[in-house]
């Protein structure tokens, strides 16, 4: 198996794990509240990530985790998680996933605006077309418009800031250490939300199993995503992230009886096509740069 094939399979596994985690979280948070779900899932996920961080040697250089960039990234992770989980119970999971497929486009936009990375007219066009696809999905002003979609857009902005800050994390900083710190922040934020949602609620056995599965899935998703991005050519591997939308549509249909309409499917196709074209242009630029230096 080639490195790219192995990395693509890891990306598919990561996106599947992320989507299944979202489905379980959607079910559990509807019954016991977003804050309590964040706390219970966060405790388990932090333990798992803490163990991985320890094995990676993160605690040998704890000062690296105190970097303003790492702390700022954790803040963006907290904001993105809260807004995402608040919106999730009120929207079809396929719609939420479809909006989030615009993340690579928004990150490219943010990199051009704030990091001064060069972006040509072709990629600017792809970003614009992709945003048109998002507008088709949420359809502001239409009878079917759900204001919770705006919260997903806000979550997308937080996630964009998180990914841009990730690029500035000091070299040699433990990946799992950074993820663990963000998980701790999300857990504490969830604890602060519990009183606002009516206090701690009893947890059934089924909910406990779901929360444990969610923590395992989110940890597995981080691990496989890191393996995918480190193990293969990014321009080849990254388009496989769109598997998440296919999984979300299937899970939404089977678990929540959700049926995406033609507007959502059309908008999703536009967003995915724009993203794939973006990755194609990244590959072309990389090949041109290599030819010049070679």
N, C-alpha and C positions, 0 to 999 in steps of 0.2 A: 504494500500500500504506500503510495507516494505521500510526501509531507502535506501537500495541498489537499489530497483526498481525506486524509486523517483529520486535518484541521477543519474541513468542511463538515465532516460527520460530528465533530465536537461542537461546531457552531449550531448545527441542527439540534443536537442534544441540549445545548444551552438555551436556545429559544423555546424548545418544548418545555423545559423545566421552568423557565420564567412564566410561560403562559399557564401551565398547570398550577403554579403557585398563585397566580392572579385569580384563577377560578376558585381555588380553595379559600383564598382570602376574601373574595367577593361573598361567598356563602357564609363564612364565619363572622365577618364584620357586620353583616346584615343582622345577625342574631345577638351578638354580644358587644358591638360597637367597634369603631375604628381604633380608638386609643388602647383598649384592652387587647385587641388583636395585635397591635404593634408591640405591646409589652411582652406578651406571651411568646409570640414568634421571635421577637428580638432577643429575648434571653437565650433561647435555644440556638439561634443563629450566631449570636455573639460567642457562645461557648465553642461552637464548631469552628468559627473563624479564628478565635483566640488560640485554639489548639494548633491550627494550621499556621498561624502567625508565629507561634512559639517554635514550631519545627523549622520555619523559614528563617529563624534568627532575628525576628523583628524586635524582640525585647533586649537584644544585645546593644542596639542603638536606639533607645527610646526617644532621644532628642529629635530624631528625624520625624517622628510622629507629631511633634509639637510645632512643626513648621506652619507659619500662617497660611500657606497654600493648602496644606493638608487639612487644617482646621476649617478653612473657608470651604473646601470641598465637602467636608462633613456637613457644614451648614446647608449647602445646596442640596445634599442628599436628603437631609431632614425635610426641607421645604418641598422637594419633589415627591417624597414618600407620602407626606401628609395630604397634599393636594390630590395626588393620584388615588389614595385609598378613600378619601372623602367622596370623590366622584364615582369610583368603581361600582358601589352598590346601586347607583341610580342610572347606569348606562349599560347597554349591551356590551359584553366583553369584546366582541369583534370590532365595535366602533372605537373603543378605547385603544385597542391594539392598532387599528388602522391609523388613528391620529398619531400614535407614537412611532409609526414607520417613517414619519417625516424627520425624526431626530438627526440622521446623518446630514440632511439638507440644512437644518437649522444650525448644526454645529459648524458646517462649512461657512454659512452666513456669519456666524459669530466669530469664527477665526479670521474672516476677511475684515470685519468691522473693528474687532478689538485686538487681534494679534497681528494685524497687517499682513496676513498671508495672501499671496497673489491668487486671485480668482478671475479666470477669463470669462468672456461673454457667453461661452457655451454653458459653463457651470452656473453663471448667473441666470441664464434662461431656464436651466433645469430646476433651480431653486424656485423661480417664479411659477413655473408649471406645477411643481409639487405643491406649492401653497394653494394654487387653484384646486388641486385635488382635495386638500384638507377642507377647503370651503364647501366643496360638494358633500363631504362626509357630514359636517356639522350643520350646513345649510342655515346660517343665521337669518332670521326673519321669516323662515318657513314655519308652517303649522307644526311640523314634527321637531322643530328645534328644541333642544334641551339645554338650559343654561348651565348644566353641569359640564357640558363639553368645554366651556370656557375654563373650568378648573383643570381639565386635562391639558388644555393649551398652556396654562400657567405652570403645571407640572413639567410640561415639555421644556419650558424656558428654564426652570430650575435644573433640569437634567442637562440642558445644553451648557449652562454655566458650570455644572459639575464636571462635564467632560472637558471643557476648555481648561479648567483648573487642573485636571488630571495631567494634562500635557506639561504643566509647570511643576509637578511634584519632583522634588530633588532626586537625582539618579541614585540608585542603590536602596531607596526606601522600599520596605517590604510591601508587596501588593496586598497580602492578606492582612497586614497590620493596618493599612489604610482602610480596607473594607471593614475590619473589626471596629476601628474608631468610629466610622460612620454608623455601624450597627448599634454601637453604644448610644450615640446621639439620638438615633431614631427611637430606641427603646425608652430613653428618658423623656423624649418629647411625647411619646404615647402615654407615659405615666402621668404627665401633666394634663393630658386630655381626658383621662378617665373621670375626674369629678365633673367635668363639663357635660359628660354623657350619662350622668345619673349614677355614677359610682360603679364599683366592681360587681360584675354579674356572675352567678354560678355557671360553671362550665360543664357541659355534659361530656360523657366518654367519647361520643362521636366528634364533638368539637375539639376535644383534647388531641385525638388522633389526627384530625385535620390540621391543627396548628403544628404538631410535630412533623407531619408530612410537609407542610409549607416551609418550615425552617430547613428541613433536609433538602427540599427542592431548590430553595433560594441559594443555599450554600453550594449545592452541586452546580447550579447555573453559573455562579461566579467562577468556580474552578474550571468548568469546561469552556467558559468564555475566554478566560485567561489563556488556557491551552490552545484554543483556536486562533487567537490573535497573535500568539507567540510562535505557533508551530507552522504557519503557512503564509503565503503571499496575501497580504491584507486585501488587495484589489480583487483577488479570486475568492477569498473566504467571505468577505463582508456581505455580498448579496444574499448569502444563505440565511441572513438574519430575518429575511422576509417570510421564512417558514413560520415564524411566530403568528402571522396573520392567518395562515391556513389552519394552524392548530386552534387559534382562537375562534374561528368560524365553526369548526367541528365541535369544540367544547361548548360553545354557546348554544349550538343546535341540540346537542345530546343532553347537556346538563341543565340548561336554562330555557330550553324551547325558544331560542332566539332565531329569527329568520332575517338575515340582512336584506335590505331593499336594494333596488337597482342603483340608487344614488350612492349608497355606501360602497357597493362593489365597483362602480365606475370611478369614484374618487380614490379608492384603494388602488385600483389598477394604475391610475395616473401617478399617484405617489410612488408606487413601487417602480414603475417605468422610469420616473425621474431619478430615483435613487440609484437604480442600476446604471443609468447613463452617467450619473455622477461618478460612480466607481470606475466605469470604463474610461472616463476622461482622466481620472487619477492615474490609471495604469498607463495611458498614453503619455502623460506628462512624465511619469517615472521612467519610461523607456527612452523618451527624448533626452532627459537629463543624463541617463546612463550612457547614451550614445555620444553626447557631447564630452563627457568626462573620459570616455573610452577612446 
